[in-house]
Amino acid sequence: MLGLLLLGLAARAAAGDRCEEARRVLDENWRESIGSTLPSSSLYPHQWSWDTAFIATGHASINISRAKSELRRLFDAQWSNGMVPHIAFNPEVPATSYFPGVDWWKSSEAARGVAPADIETSGITNPPVHTAAVLRIADAGHRDFMEEMWPKLDALLSYFHNERTPAETGLVYVRHPWENGMDNSPLWDVPLYEGIPNSSLADLPPYNRTDLHKGVDPRDRPSQAFYDRAVYILLEARKRGYDERRMWHDGLPFAVYDSFFNALVVRGYEEMVEIAERLDRSADAERYREWAESLAVSMEKLLWDEEKGVYGNLDVNTNKRTAALHVTGLAPLVYVTRGSSCAAKRRLRVQRLLSLVRSGGFCGQGTCRPLPTLARGEPSFSSRNYWRGPVWINTNWLLAAGLARQGAEEESQRVLASSRGLVDESGMHEYFDPLTGAPHGTDGFSWTAALYHDSFCRQVPVFV
Ligand code: 9WN
């Protein structure tokens, strides 16, 4: 009994130290000159879109003025079509500090009039998880920030509806594997390697990968074949001035209806309903309710994979669906909209996803650390390679909230406890080996710190 008590006290003490460490990491990665926090001072020296949303969420319980500044600076880089680019470049660091940098994207020149003239950016986007950050800030007593952010969030979410949702499917497509944030997910293998054969890459200009020289083991990073294709897709988009209509009509080298991205857009629409209601914008709330509903119906119709029992991805170019036991396929747990015409199906499918979360493949039997990005036993599982198996704190955070929303409180707590254990043992690393708990990637990683703080260090309980 005494032993248990001491263990409990030791764990509390560790968490206390880690809370302080989380605040310190965010502070060290903060750059006053751009008013935002870098994902990592070494590996990622610019501002990333979905990182910013997670960081601002964490800052809501640490430093509200930084939380607001993060989002303001990111949305200063918003394009006139509503797109928020996945990177807003930091002019303070040399061009050679990150690949592909400003010279590769050339946003202000290639997308003149649409991309901002005063901030260089990438030409692709990220999942719209910023609504959650704005709600956290509002809940910390800053309702006026919702007013301020409304037009910018509305432009972003409308961009997905107007520019990225072809009427025939009603689904949102991604046009680069970096867009959903899970760069070398095994779900990209078919569209990338079958869709873009080596022969298409003959004229690719030479480039230097900076990520292989930043102290991270190259075995943890995506392959050369992946980078070649990532650069090729970037250059094809740039040639077309990043014009959405033109890219779509010319034919995109890579275009996928991805379950993870679509699930986060549905969740973004749901949070826009919440924000609109709080701001007494009833017509806007209704519009977002309809968008969430119709996207959820399209997901039930086109993305569910009965054989695997998860949501899959549909390749725009081949109309083929691929599914894997990857967190991508579990992501529809994050939203509650049922899609009224498919509500019964959706209920059954959620139950199947929950049984997968409880299964050994996703570390449900206490055999490993939930949630691996790819289930053990899947052919391309690697416990240390990026998005092909390791546990990431942001996907755990999103899924823990989703599980709680589905009423699976025990599973939600188990996923949160896993994040807590991994960070308590090793600190603010980028990702973790689900089999051994070993840390990988860069250290001093901002979203790990921010979401750890949001989950375990603030006074108010999290997902209630
Ligand atoms: C490419 C910044 C970003 C994250 C992504 C993560 C990684 C970039 C890279 O780092 O991607 O965008 O250079 O590998 O995969 O999710 O936003 O932390």
Residues whose N, C-alpha, C, O or C-beta is under 5 A from the ligand:
A	BS01	9WN	P39 Y44 W48 D51 W178 G181 M182 D183
